[in-house]
Amino acid sequence: MQDTLPATLDALSARLRERNWMMATAESCTGGLIAGACTDLSGSSDWFERGFVSYSNLAKTELLGVPAELIAAHGAVSEPVARAMARGAVERSAARCAVAVTGVAGPTGGSPEKPVGTVWFGWCTPAGVFTERQRFDGDRAAVRRATVAHALAGLLQRLP
């Protein structure tokens, strides 16, 4: 999956440039790796607006407006939180679209309901907010790499 990342980023940047849109990221388990992948490309300032690294629950609430009650009710690694993170990234930036990720990269922190490798994705576009859950195998680095690739490919798929 990682070897497709350069092609995905090229296609994503072209699509965003065609529309004159900016994107944002809201990252928990990847800690800024998605933003880093985007800004590795020269000229990314044309389409990458900002990245929010909201690793803690407090950061999700303060930076992205995720209600603390939502996190308390569902946990940080959940569909409602991924949805709220993606929406918050657009609402609190000049971006037209955003990707959000929250998950358990491991090797600790997993549970029977949310095992290591569980990641919730949120994508916010003018068409709405879309979410998806994935489970990736491998060590912490592998889970985070797969999350970056899936997050960006998912945004590309959801852009008009």
N, C-alpha and C positions, 0 to 999 in steps of 0.2 A: 504494500500500500504506500509506503514512504516514497518509492521511486516515482509514483504518479504525482507527487506534491508539486514539483516544478511546473508540470503541464497544467495542473489545476490552478496554480497561482497565476500563470500566464493568462489562462482563459478568464479567471475571475477578474483580474485587473483590466483586461480588455473590455469585459462586459460592464464593469463599473465606469470605466472611462467613456464608453459609448453613451451611457446615460448621464454622465456628469454627476455621479453619485459618490458619496463617501461611505465607508463602512466603519464600524466599531466592533470591538471585542469585549466580552465580559467573561473573565476567566477565573476559575477557582483551581481545579486540579492541575491545570497546565501552567499556572503561575506566570503567564505572559508569553508562553511559547508560540501561541497563534499569532499574537502581535509581532513577535520576533520574526516569524516566518514571513509575514507580510512585509515587514520593513527591511528584510534582507534584499528585497528587490529595489533596484535603483528606480527612482521615479514614483515610489509608492506614496509620496506625499500628495500625488494627484488623486488618490482614491482611498487612502487609509487615514481616517480622522483621528482616532484615539483608541487606546486600550485601557480597560479597567481590570486591575488585578484585585479581585475581591475574594481573597483566600479565606478570611474569617467570616463568621456569620455577621459580626458587627459591620465589616466592610461591605457585605452585600446590602445591608440595610442603609448605611450611610452613603455609599457611593452610587448605588443603583436603585434605592427606594424599595427594596424587597421588604415587605412587612415582616417584622420579627415574629408576629403571630403565625405567619405562613410557614416560616422555618421551624418554629416550635411544633406546629401541627403535623408537618410532613417530613421534616428533616431537610438538611441542606442539599442532599443528593436526592432530588425528587423532580417530578414533572412540573408541579406548580412553581417551584423555585427557579428552574431553568427558564420557564416561560417569563416569569417576572424579571429575571436578569436580562434576558434578551430585550424585552420591552423597555426596561430601565436604561439600557445602553443607548437606545435610540432617543428616548425622551430626554436624556441628560447629555446629549452631544449634538453635533451638527450632521450626524450620519443619517442616511436614509435607510440603512439596513445594518443588522448586527448578528453576530453569532455569540452564543453563551454556552459555557460548559461547566458542569459541576459533577464530580465523581469521586470514586475511591481508587486512587492510583496504586496504593499498597506500598510496601508489603503488609502493612498493618491497617487497621481501620475498617476492615470488612465485617459483615454480619451475614446471617443466613438470608435475610431479605435483600441486602445490598452487598454482595460479595465483591472482593477485590476485582477490579476491572470493570465495574459498573459505572457507566457515564450517562448522564442525561444531557441532551443537547437542546438548545433553543435557538431558533432562527426568526428574526423579526424583519419583515420586508413590508413594503406598502400593501401587499396582498394579505397580510396578517401575521400571526405568530404560529410557528410550527414547532413541534417537539418530537423527540425520538429518544428511546433508550437503547444503548448498545452495551455489550459485555465483551471486553477485549482480553485476550490471554497474554501472558508474559510477565516480565518484571515491571517495575515502576517506569523505567525508561520506555519500554515497549508500549505500555498502556498510554503513556503521554504522547508518544509519536503517533500512534494510531488515532488518538483523539484529535490531534492537530489536523491530520489528513482528512478524517471524516468530517470534522467541523467545516473546513473550507470547501470540500466537495459538496457538502450539504447546502451551504450557502449558494454556491454556484448553481446547483440544481433548482433552487427555489427562486432565483432571480428571473424576472420576466425577460 
